Amino acid sequence: MRAAVVTEYGPPEVIVVTDVPDPVPGPDEVLVRVAHSAVNRADTLQRQGGYPDPRRRGHEILGLEYAGTIEAVGERVTMWQVGDRVMGIESGACNAELVATPERQVLAVPASVALADAAAIPEVFLTAWDALVVQGGLTSGRWALVHAGASGVGTAAIQIATAIGARIAVTCSAGKMTSCRELGADLVLERSPADWPAALAQAVPGGVDVVLDVVGGDEVDRNLSASRPQGTIVQVGLMGGGRTSVNLGLLLVKRLHWIGTTLRARPIEQKIEICRRFAAEVLPLFDGGALRPVIDSRYGLDDIVAAHRHMESNANVGKILLDL
């Protein structure tokens, strides 16, 4: 099969699309013929040597999510049949024509979603829902703050908060503010160095209930100030850096919950648990019209270097897809 492989770490040009051996599914796994995949921020970090695939496969193949059809099933598989339309997350190796994955980690593509668009769902909607609702405890009537509102996770978070009746404020660059409003954000704030904390404090005087932060860096201290007492901050990424000065006094005085989380590093059973719950609670919202994939652009597998450059330019609104 053809796959996007990293043999050395560095800029986008180190990615090579080449032939590698086909994966062989285990007895509890399915083999998926990948039609579409995506580029995520984690892929750019892995390409630079900073975020390795924990499964340590023979070839270092990029890619955290896929959409396609079942090509073969292991002898103990009962949930899927050859030909089923499926999508899902993996710890890596999805920027390839085939991927083997545990059957219980696989998600059905909603009937209302075209297979060509389905790869824009798994990673970002799972991440946003897990951070805001499962770990953050966001419910109807409460306020969320999400940084990078026009990113894949951000666009998913806006829709999820709206779907459950919560209110959401987002930060983003000035050129992306209209897109966030159109998706349903209640309050759109220009990102730092603009004084978004002052604007947020004026609009939501008591502070927000849940913060989803993919940025880190200097936003961390601002998150503490923006949170209401006993609020929750869920740290999902560190695009702005992993080291900063923080007023820990606010953490104590406000009795805040500060959670660090990633999907990629979790044990398989934990991934399976969150996928099965996501299938039951979130996927029906796509067919109901409350959620939809947001796609910025598409690239062919042979153009993956350009796709990585586009991701690193921070110009995208929504997902960057790869068509295999």
C-alpha positions as CSV (number, residue, x, y, z in Angstrom):
1,M,0.0,0.0,0.0
2,R,1.0,3.7,-0.4
3,A,1.5,5.7,2.8
4,A,2.9,9.0,4.1
5,V,6.1,8.0,5.9
6,V,8.6,9.9,8.0
7,T,12.1,8.5,8.0
8,E,13.8,11.6,9.5
9,Y,12.5,14.6,11.5
10,G,12.2,18.1,10.2
11,P,10.2,20.4,7.9
12,P,7.2,19.2,5.7
13,E,9.7,18.1,3.0
14,V,10.8,15.1,5.0
15,I,7.5,13.3,4.4
16,V,7.8,10.7,1.7
17,V,4.8,8.9,0.0
18,T,6.0,5.4,-0.6
19,D,5.0,1.7,-0.8
20,V,5.0,-0.1,2.6
21,P,3.7,-3.6,3.5
22,D,0.0,-3.9,4.1
23,P,-1.1,-4.1,7.7
24,V,-2.5,-7.5,8.8
25,P,-5.6,-7.3,11.2
26,G,-5.6,-9.3,14.4
27,P,-8.5,-11.5,15.4
28,D,-10.3,-8.5,17.1
29,E,-9.4,-6.0,14.4
30,V,-10.8,-4.8,11.1
31,L,-8.9,-3.8,8.0
32,V,-10.1,-0.5,6.5
33,R,-9.6,0.6,3.0
34,V,-9.0,4.3,3.6
35,A,-10.6,6.7,1.2
36,H,-10.0,9.9,3.1
37,S,-7.8,11.0,6.0
38,A,-6.7,14.3,7.5
39,V,-3.8,16.4,8.7
40,N,-3.9,17.4,12.4
41,R,-1.6,19.6,14.5
42,A,-0.3,16.4,16.1
43,D,1.0,15.2,12.7
44,T,3.1,18.3,12.3
45,L,4.6,17.7,15.8
46,Q,5.2,14.0,15.0
47,R,7.0,15.0,11.8
48,Q,9.3,17.2,13.8
49,G,10.1,14.4,16.3
50,G,8.0,15.7,19.2
51,Y,5.0,13.5,19.3
52,P,5.7,9.8,18.5
53,D,3.1,7.2,17.7
54,P,2.9,5.1,21.0
55,R,2.2,1.9,19.0
56,R,5.7,2.0,17.5
57,R,4.8,0.3,14.2
58,G,7.4,-0.8,11.7
59,H,7.1,2.3,9.5
60,E,6.4,5.8,11.0
61,I,3.2,6.6,9.1
62,L,1.4,9.8,9.8
63,G,-2.3,10.3,10.4
64,L,-4.7,10.1,13.3
65,E,-8.1,9.5,11.6
66,Y,-9.6,7.8,8.6
67,A,-12.9,7.3,6.7
68,G,-13.4,4.4,4.3
69,T,-14.9,0.9,4.0
70,I,-14.2,-2.4,5.7
71,E,-11.9,-4.5,3.6
72,A,-11.5,-7.5,5.9
73,V,-12.4,-8.6,9.4
74,G,-10.6,-10.7,12.1
75,E,-12.0,-14.0,13.1
76,R,-13.5,-12.7,16.3
77,V,-15.1,-9.6,14.8
78,T,-18.9,-9.4,15.2
79,M,-19.7,-5.7,14.9
80,W,-18.8,-5.0,11.2
81,Q,-19.0,-6.6,7.8
82,V,-16.9,-6.2,4.6
83,G,-18.2,-3.1,2.8
84,D,-19.4,-1.1,5.8
85,R,-18.8,2.6,5.7
86,V,-16.7,3.5,8.7
87,M,-14.5,6.1,10.3
88,G,-12.4,6.4,13.4
89,I,-9.3,7.5,15.3
90,E,-6.0,5.7,15.6
91,S,-2.7,6.5,17.3
92,G,-1.2,6.9,13.8
93,A,-0.8,5.2,10.4
94,C,-4.0,6.6,8.9
95,N,-2.4,8.6,6.1
96,A,-2.2,5.3,4.2
97,E,-4.4,3.2,1.9
98,L,-5.1,0.6,4.6
99,V,-5.3,0.7,8.4
100,A,-5.9,-2.1,10.9
101,T,-7.8,-1.0,14.0
102,P,-9.7,-2.6,16.9
103,E,-13.3,-3.3,15.9
104,R,-14.8,-1.6,19.0
105,Q,-12.9,1.6,18.3
106,V,-14.5,1.9,14.8
107,L,-17.4,4.3,14.2
108,A,-20.2,4.1,11.6
109,V,-20.3,7.0,9.2
110,P,-23.7,8.8,9.8
111,A,-26.1,8.3,7.0
112,S,-26.4,12.0,6.3
113,V,-22.6,12.4,5.9
114,A,-20.8,11.7,2.6
115,L,-17.8,9.4,3.0
116,A,-15.7,12.1,1.5
117,D,-16.5,14.4,4.4
118,A,-16.4,11.8,7.2
119,A,-12.7,12.1,7.9
120,A,-13.4,15.6,9.2
121,I,-15.4,14.1,12.2
122,P,-13.5,11.6,14.4
123,E,-10.5,13.4,15.9
124,V,-11.9,16.9,16.4
125,F,-15.5,16.0,17.5
126,L,-14.2,13.3,19.9
127,T,-11.7,15.7,21.3
128,A,-14.1,18.6,21.7
129,W,-16.9,16.5,23.2
130,D,-14.6,14.6,25.6
131,A,-13.0,17.9,26.8
132,L,-16.1,20.0,27.1
133,V,-18.8,17.5,28.2
134,V,-17.2,14.3,29.5
135,Q,-14.3,15.8,31.4
136,G,-15.4,19.5,31.6
137,G,-18.9,18.8,32.7
138,L,-20.5,21.4,30.3
139,T,-24.3,21.3,30.4
140,S,-27.2,23.4,29.1
141,G,-27.1,27.1,30.3
142,R,-23.4,27.1,31.2
143,W,-20.6,29.0,29.5
144,A,-17.5,27.6,27.8
145,L,-14.4,29.3,26.5
146,V,-12.6,27.7,23.6
147,H,-9.3,29.0,22.2
148,A,-8.5,28.7,18.5
149,G,-12.2,28.8,17.7
150,A,-11.7,28.4,13.9
151,S,-9.5,25.3,14.2
152,G,-10.8,21.8,13.7
153,V,-11.4,21.3,17.4
154,G,-12.8,24.8,17.8
155,T,-15.4,24.5,15.0
156,A,-16.5,21.2,16.5
157,A,-16.6,22.7,20.0
158,I,-18.9,25.6,18.9
159,Q,-21.4,23.1,17.4
160,I,-21.3,20.8,20.3
161,A,-21.9,23.5,22.9
162,T,-24.8,24.9,20.8
163,A,-26.3,21.5,20.4
164,I,-26.5,20.8,24.1
165,G,-27.9,24.3,24.9
166,A,-24.7,25.7,26.4
167,R,-23.2,29.1,25.6
168,I,-19.7,29.5,24.1
169,A,-17.1,32.2,23.8
170,V,-14.1,31.6,21.4
171,T,-10.9,33.4,20.7
172,C,-9.5,33.5,17.2
173,S,-7.6,35.8,14.8
174,A,-9.5,38.8,13.4
175,G,-9.9,37.3,9.9
176,K,-11.7,34.2,11.3
177,M,-14.2,35.9,13.6
178,T,-17.0,35.9,11.1
179,S,-16.7,32.2,10.5
180,C,-16.9,31.5,14.2
181,R,-20.1,33.7,14.5
182,E,-21.7,31.9,11.5
183,L,-21.1,28.5,13.2
184,G,-23.0,29.7,16.3
185,A,-20.5,31.1,18.8
186,D,-22.2,33.4,21.3
187,L,-19.2,35.6,21.8
188,V,-16.2,35.9,19.5
189,L,-13.0,37.5,20.8
190,E,-9.9,38.5,19.0
191,R,-7.0,36.4,20.3
192,S,-4.1,37.6,22.3
193,P,-2.3,40.1,22.3
194,A,-5.8,41.7,22.1
195,D,-7.3,42.1,25.5
196,W,-9.9,39.2,25.3
197,P,-10.0,38.7,29.1
198,A,-11.4,42.2,29.6
199,A,-14.0,41.7,26.9
200,L,-15.0,38.3,28.3
201,A,-15.2,39.6,31.8
202,Q,-17.6,42.3,30.6
203,A,-19.8,39.9,28.8
204,V,-19.7,37.0,31.3
205,P,-19.0,38.8,34.7
206,G,-18.9,35.6,36.8
207,G,-16.4,33.8,34.6
208,V,-16.9,30.7,32.4
209,D,-17.6,27.2,33.6
210,V,-15.3,25.3,31.3
211,V,-12.2,26.3,29.3
212,L,-10.9,24.2,26.4
213,D,-7.4,25.3,25.6
214,V,-5.3,24.0,22.7
215,V,-2.9,26.9,23.0
216,G,-1.2,27.0,26.4
217,G,1.6,29.5,26.7
218,D,0.5,32.9,28.0
219,E,-3.2,31.9,27.7
220,V,-2.8,29.6,30.7
221,D,-2.7,32.4,33.3
222,R,-5.5,34.2,31.5
223,N,-7.6,31.0,31.7
224,L,-7.3,31.0,35.5
225,S,-8.6,34.6,35.6
226,A,-11.4,33.9,33.1
227,S,-12.8,30.9,35.0
228,R,-15.5,31.1,37.6
229,P,-15.0,29.6,41.0
230,Q,-14.9,25.8,40.9
231,G,-14.7,25.9,37.1
232,T,-12.7,23.5,34.9
233,I,-9.8,24.1,32.5
234,V,-9.1,21.3,30.1
235,Q,-5.7,21.5,28.5
236,V,-5.7,19.7,25.2
237,G,-2.8,21.3,23.4
238,L,0.2,23.6,23.7
239,M,0.4,25.4,20.3
240,G,1.6,28.5,22.2
241,G,4.3,26.7,24.2
242,G,4.5,24.5,27.3
243,R,6.3,26.8,29.7
244,T,4.8,30.0,31.2
245,S,4.3,31.9,34.4
246,V,1.1,31.1,36.2
247,N,-0.6,32.7,39.2
248,L,-1.2,29.5,41.2
249,G,-3.0,31.5,43.9
250,L,-6.0,31.7,41.6
251,L,-6.0,28.0,41.2
252,L,-6.4,27.7,45.0
253,V,-8.6,30.6,45.7
254,K,-11.1,29.7,43.0
255,R,-10.8,26.0,43.7
256,L,-10.3,25.3,40.0
257,H,-10.0,21.9,38.3
258,W,-7.1,21.9,35.7
259,I,-7.1,18.8,33.6
260,G,-4.4,17.7,31.1
261,T,-5.6,15.3,28.4
262,T,-4.8,13.7,25.0
263,L,-6.7,11.0,23.1
264,R,-3.6,9.5,21.5
265,A,-1.8,8.3,24.6
266,R,-4.7,6.6,26.2
267,P,-4.8,2.8,26.6
268,I,-6.9,1.1,24.0
269,E,-9.7,0.2,26.4
270,Q,-10.1,3.8,27.3
271,K,-10.2,4.8,23.6
272,I,-12.8,2.1,23.0
273,E,-14.9,3.3,25.9
274,I,-15.0,6.9,24.7
275,C,-15.7,5.8,21.1
276,R,-18.6,3.7,22.1
277,R,-20.1,6.5,24.2
278,F,-19.5,9.0,21.4
279,A,-21.3,6.6,18.9
280,A,-24.4,6.5,21.2
281,E,-24.5,10.1,22.3
282,V,-23.0,12.3,19.6
283,L,-23.2,10.6,16.2
284,P,-27.1,10.8,16.1
285,L,-26.7,14.6,16.2
286,F,-25.2,14.6,12.7
287,D,-28.3,12.9,11.2
288,G,-30.4,15.3,13.2
289,G,-28.7,18.3,11.6
290,A,-27.2,19.7,14.8
291,L,-23.6,18.9,13.8
292,R,-21.8,18.9,10.5
293,P,-18.1,18.5,9.5
294,V,-16.4,21.8,8.7
295,I,-13.8,21.4,5.9
296,D,-11.3,24.0,5.0
297,S,-9.5,22.3,2.1
298,R,-8.6,19.0,0.4
299,Y,-5.3,17.6,-0.8
300,G,-4.3,14.4,-2.5
301,L,-1.9,12.1,-0.7
302,D,0.9,13.1,-3.0
303,D,0.3,16.7,-2.0
304,I,0.7,16.0,1.8
305,V,3.7,18.3,2.0
306,A,1.6,21.2,0.9
307,A,-1.1,20.2,3.3
308,H,1.4,20.3,6.2
309,R,2.5,23.8,5.1
310,H,-1.1,24.9,5.1
311,M,-1.7,23.6,8.6
312,E,1.5,25.4,9.9
313,S,0.4,28.7,8.3
314,N,-2.6,28.7,10.7
315,A,-4.8,29.9,7.8
316,N,-7.4,27.1,8.0
317,V,-10.9,27.3,9.2
318,G,-11.9,23.7,10.0
319,K,-10.3,20.5,8.8
320,I,-7.6,19.8,6.2
321,L,-8.5,16.6,4.5
322,L,-6.4,14.1,2.4
323,D,-8.1,12.2,-0.4
324,L,-6.5,8.9,-1.0
